[in-house]
């Protein structure tokens, strides 16, 4: 393995050296005063990133664990759930609810497109008896490179009154998400995406409505019980021994976040993503996602030959140390993906375009690297 | 906070500098070839520590998550479970089974004592209809500083045929545990104890009987589904994004483990623990645990004045940087605890005795530090 890689997958993302160094701090007592003050600082910082004045809980798990936390704490077996499925992660969210006994009605759209808020509103209006207890929705679908119009979806859900549970694993901190203003009840996220940390922490915000629902929710939970998490947080602890290194790292990352500012972070992601998309298109490749809803954290690209991208990705990894992602689930042979979130900036996207162009040519494909770099330059200026 | 602490709690435990440094390695693609070879190396090393040729799965969670994994994958709601409760962690294991719908029959013993294998055997013999599907048992109960006679308990369970699920969070790698030879079906453990790593990874071994049971088990699970974990492990991945830093750290820690040897590790823990117990007793303090079953990873001590140990622990922490643990649950005001596992050796235990003696005297208690150190020296010679 090369000592240094350009890791442009949709997470884990490259981690700033100062955050990596923080991961090497010695252990502390997770039931002592140093931990209490560390956790408080993280929770305060995270509330800013989540745009909430409600609760934010820090769990030791990956993003999928945070999604499971969202589901099992506010629902009961038999509850009807509307699942917005626009890709592999929307499908996963729906599956979690099903596994725990919910009746899930899937609202599917063609992969590459976003959910249609008016269709959501229409379905919820037809639910006169308020049978639908929750809507589960991916904010940014990293499997297809599409961002759902969450603000508009949330508006429809708020008019109905159901709970809105959102997977924001690959959007939090990178793409506008206003938890309180939009009325999102649980936002589930993780440390290893735009928050510039290694994986290991799940993060969830919890609204007052969600707390009320949690009192009646009958799905079984122990490790992911938010009431336990909350009661321990109040005494400066976590119920179970937490992943301390990731918390040290998050302390450092959040201070960098604060310095830049959340809205500036959103703008930076938009600019870098636009450069990636314009560059890729100018190179002669075909973007996969509906341009109106293209993600600012992941760019999905049709495979140049319509077949597997594995040989291309292998060449890029071995020769240039550039690591890109393939497709997931039914897209595994159809697309490849460039992740650009968190610590990934202009330099990395320009490098990726340059290497990608070289790699494509070496494999005998047409690729206008000059045009790609020019288009990216133009955007970034 | 002092820059350097002597962290002698029952986990997290002090982490060797080389393991801490490993935590600062840059991220890699968790679906790429480097990860596959890392995970394979860890699984191979862990099989040695678990004494199993069966499967070992690496999860991103704390020890409690590993315990939940053990329960939900092999049981169904309504199943009768025999729960050995000798302290707070046995109680937790039983609670997890209850939360997921098992009928748990608790076999309680006075805290400070070990479970009695003949009582277990007797109860299981009375279960003519094989109603009891599983026995859940703590190997080392860190809340009381007691180690259960697991080999004998396992023998009774194997004669009956029930599944044996063991919480070895604070024993794995430190106290003799022969998963295959004794016939333990799932051993649940974690990274932050004797394995000399920060918290963040749950570890479970799975026997063939447990795999069979998992096919019929109806408790809901998604994040902790071992069949998913196994099928991804077979292709060199994990189902969900794993805590990479802890895996880097474990690679380093396991190589140190291999160098020393597992049985030598068990012996080292026994020697260091004996020094701690003899030192504490010679100092004039009263040990809490039944001496016949005293733990080699945690020493529990009656509070010197029969009241809260918080002032003593605060003094030790602030003045000497020595961090000890209080009691848990119903023992919170009765005992304090010294953890001595993993990277903790002779030096640390001698230092702890010296500081403890100083601290006690400063608070006006009798404490024969000289005798304590002499007794510990004698043991360690």
Interface residues (C-beta under 8 A of the other chain):
Chain A: X1 X4 X5 X7 X9 X11 X12 X13 X14 X15 X20 X21 X23 X24 X25 X26 X27 X28 X29 X30 X31 X32 X34 X60 X61 X62 X63 X64 X65 X68 X95 X96 X99 X100 X101 X190 X192 X198 X199 X200 X219 X220 X221 X222 X223 X224 X239 X240 X241 X242 X243 X244 X245 X246 X317 X323 X325 X326
Chain B: X1 X4 X5 X7 X9 X11 X12 X13 X14 X15 X20 X21 X23 X24 X25 X26 X27 X28 X29 X30 X31 X32 X34 X60 X61 X62 X63 X64 X65 X68 X95 X96 X99 X100 X101 X190 X192 X198 X199 X200 X219 X220 X221 X222 X223 X224 X239 X240 X241 X242 X243 X244 X245 X246 X317 X323 X325 X326
